[in-house]
Amino acid sequence: MEAETLPEPVTKGLKALSNPVRQAIILYLMKFKRGRTYKQIYQHIRDSLNIKRTGAGTLEYHLGTLYEAGLIECVIQSEKGRIVKRYRATELSEKLLEAILKVYMGSAECPTR
């Protein structure tokens, strides 16, 4: 008999949101429709969570986990003759957070609105 489990996309989304650093990244990105650069995200996480030793590899891991779960996307744009890579929250991340908040707090209002 096969064990019943949640579909893989659901498991990835829940795993991605289980880490406080990734939660902070998502909430930060949801404030900016155009997205934020790696450097902006790095500075925000370091400053807001008071983490002094966040390595580039650690942030890459967290961004990769969120990306694989479909909670963020990476957009490459040309700005003033330069190529700029920005990360932004997806519609899925907003819907997922709203659903979680509704269940646990009785409110569907997302904290970034």
The 8 nearest C-alpha neighbors of each residue, nearest first, counted from 0:
[[1, 2, 3, 4, 5, 6, 7, 10],
 [0, 2, 3, 4, 5, 6, 7, 10],
 [3, 1, 4, 0, 5, 6, 7, 10],
 [2, 4, 1, 5, 0, 6, 7, 10],
 [5, 3, 2, 6, 7, 10, 1, 9],
 [4, 6, 10, 9, 7, 3, 8, 11],
 [5, 7, 9, 8, 10, 4, 11, 3],
 [6, 8, 10, 9, 11, 5, 4, 12],
 [9, 7, 11, 10, 6, 12, 68, 69],
 [10, 8, 12, 7, 11, 6, 13, 5],
 [9, 11, 7, 13, 8, 12, 14, 5],
 [12, 10, 68, 14, 8, 9, 13, 15],
 [13, 11, 68, 15, 9, 14, 10, 8],
 [12, 14, 16, 10, 15, 11, 17, 9],
 [15, 13, 17, 11, 16, 12, 10, 18],
 [14, 16, 12, 13, 17, 65, 64, 11],
 [17, 15, 13, 14, 18, 22, 21, 12],
 [16, 18, 14, 15, 13, 19, 22, 21],
 [17, 19, 21, 16, 20, 22, 15, 14],
 [20, 18, 22, 21, 23, 17, 16, 24],
 [21, 19, 23, 22, 18, 24, 44, 61],
 [20, 22, 24, 23, 18, 19, 61, 16],
 [23, 21, 19, 25, 20, 24, 16, 26],
 [22, 24, 20, 26, 21, 25, 27, 19],
 [25, 23, 21, 27, 22, 26, 28, 20],
 [26, 24, 28, 22, 27, 23, 29, 21],
 [25, 27, 23, 29, 24, 28, 22, 111],
 [28, 26, 24, 25, 29, 30, 23, 31],
 [29, 27, 25, 30, 87, 88, 31, 26],
 [28, 30, 26, 88, 27, 31, 25, 111],
 [29, 31, 28, 27, 111, 32, 26, 112],
 [32, 30, 34, 33, 28, 29, 35, 87],
 [31, 33, 34, 30, 29, 87, 28, 88],
 [34, 32, 31, 87, 35, 85, 86, 28],
 [35, 33, 87, 86, 31, 85, 32, 28],
 [36, 34, 85, 86, 39, 40, 87, 37],
 [35, 37, 85, 39, 38, 84, 86, 40],
 [36, 38, 40, 39, 41, 35, 85, 86],
 [37, 39, 41, 36, 40, 42, 35, 43],
 [40, 38, 36, 42, 41, 37, 35, 43],
 [41, 39, 43, 37, 38, 42, 44, 36],
 [40, 42, 38, 44, 39, 43, 37, 45],
 [43, 41, 45, 39, 40, 44, 46, 38],
 [42, 44, 40, 46, 45, 41, 47, 39],
 [45, 43, 47, 41, 46, 42, 48, 40],
 [44, 46, 50, 42, 43, 49, 48, 47],
 [45, 47, 49, 43, 44, 48, 42, 50],
 [48, 46, 44, 49, 43, 45, 50, 42],
 [47, 49, 50, 46, 44, 45, 20, 43],
 [50, 48, 46, 47, 45, 51, 44, 52],
 [51, 49, 45, 48, 52, 53, 46, 44],
 [50, 52, 53, 45, 49, 46, 48, 54],
 [53, 51, 50, 54, 45, 49, 55, 57],
 [52, 54, 51, 50, 57, 45, 55, 58],
 [55, 53, 57, 56, 52, 58, 59, 51],
 [54, 56, 58, 57, 59, 53, 41, 60],
 [57, 55, 59, 54, 58, 60, 53, 61],
 [56, 58, 60, 54, 59, 55, 61, 53],
 [57, 59, 61, 55, 60, 56, 62, 54],
 [60, 58, 56, 62, 57, 61, 63, 55],
 [59, 61, 63, 57, 58, 62, 56, 64],
 [62, 60, 58, 64, 63, 59, 21, 65],
 [61, 63, 59, 65, 64, 60, 66, 58],
 [64, 62, 66, 60, 61, 65, 59, 67],
 [63, 65, 61, 67, 66, 62, 15, 60],
 [66, 64, 68, 62, 70, 63, 67, 15],
 [65, 67, 63, 71, 69, 68, 64, 70],
 [66, 68, 64, 69, 65, 63, 11, 70],
 [67, 69, 12, 11, 65, 66, 70, 64],
 [70, 68, 66, 67, 71, 65, 91, 89],
 [69, 71, 92, 65, 89, 68, 66, 88],
 [72, 70, 88, 66, 89, 87, 69, 65],
 [73, 71, 87, 86, 66, 89, 88, 74],
 [72, 74, 86, 85, 87, 75, 84, 71],
 [75, 73, 85, 84, 86, 76, 72, 87],
 [76, 74, 84, 83, 85, 73, 82, 77],
 [77, 75, 83, 82, 78, 74, 84, 85],
 [76, 78, 82, 81, 83, 80, 79, 75],
 [77, 79, 81, 80, 76, 82, 83, 75],
 [80, 78, 81, 77, 82, 83, 76, 75],
 [79, 81, 78, 77, 82, 83, 76, 75],
 [82, 80, 78, 77, 79, 83, 76, 84],
 [81, 83, 77, 76, 78, 84, 75, 80],
 [84, 82, 76, 75, 77, 81, 85, 78],
 [83, 85, 75, 74, 36, 76, 73, 82],
 [86, 84, 36, 35, 74, 34, 73, 75],
 [85, 87, 73, 34, 35, 72, 36, 74],
 [88, 86, 34, 71, 28, 72, 89, 35],
 [87, 89, 71, 29, 28, 70, 92, 25],
 [90, 88, 71, 91, 70, 92, 72, 87],
 [89, 91, 93, 92, 94, 88, 70, 95],
 [90, 92, 94, 89, 93, 95, 70, 69],
 [93, 91, 70, 95, 89, 90, 94, 96],
 [92, 94, 96, 90, 91, 95, 97, 89],
 [95, 93, 97, 91, 92, 96, 98, 90],
 [94, 96, 92, 98, 97, 93, 91, 99],
 [97, 95, 99, 93, 98, 94, 100, 92],
 [96, 98, 107, 94, 100, 109, 95, 99],
 [99, 97, 101, 95, 96, 100, 94, 102],
 [98, 100, 96, 102, 101, 97, 103, 95],
 [101, 99, 97, 103, 104, 102, 98, 107],
 [102, 100, 106, 107, 105, 98, 99, 104],
 [103, 101, 99, 100, 105, 104, 98, 106],
 [104, 102, 100, 101, 105, 99, 106, 98],
 [103, 105, 100, 106, 101, 102, 99, 107],
 [104, 106, 101, 102, 103, 100, 107, 108],
 [107, 105, 101, 104, 108, 100, 102, 97],
 [106, 108, 101, 97, 100, 109, 98, 105],
 [109, 107, 106, 97, 110, 112, 100, 101],
 [108, 110, 97, 111, 112, 107, 96, 93],
 [111, 109, 112, 108, 26, 97, 96, 100],
 [110, 112, 109, 30, 29, 26, 27, 108],
 [111, 110, 109, 108, 30, 29, 93, 26]]
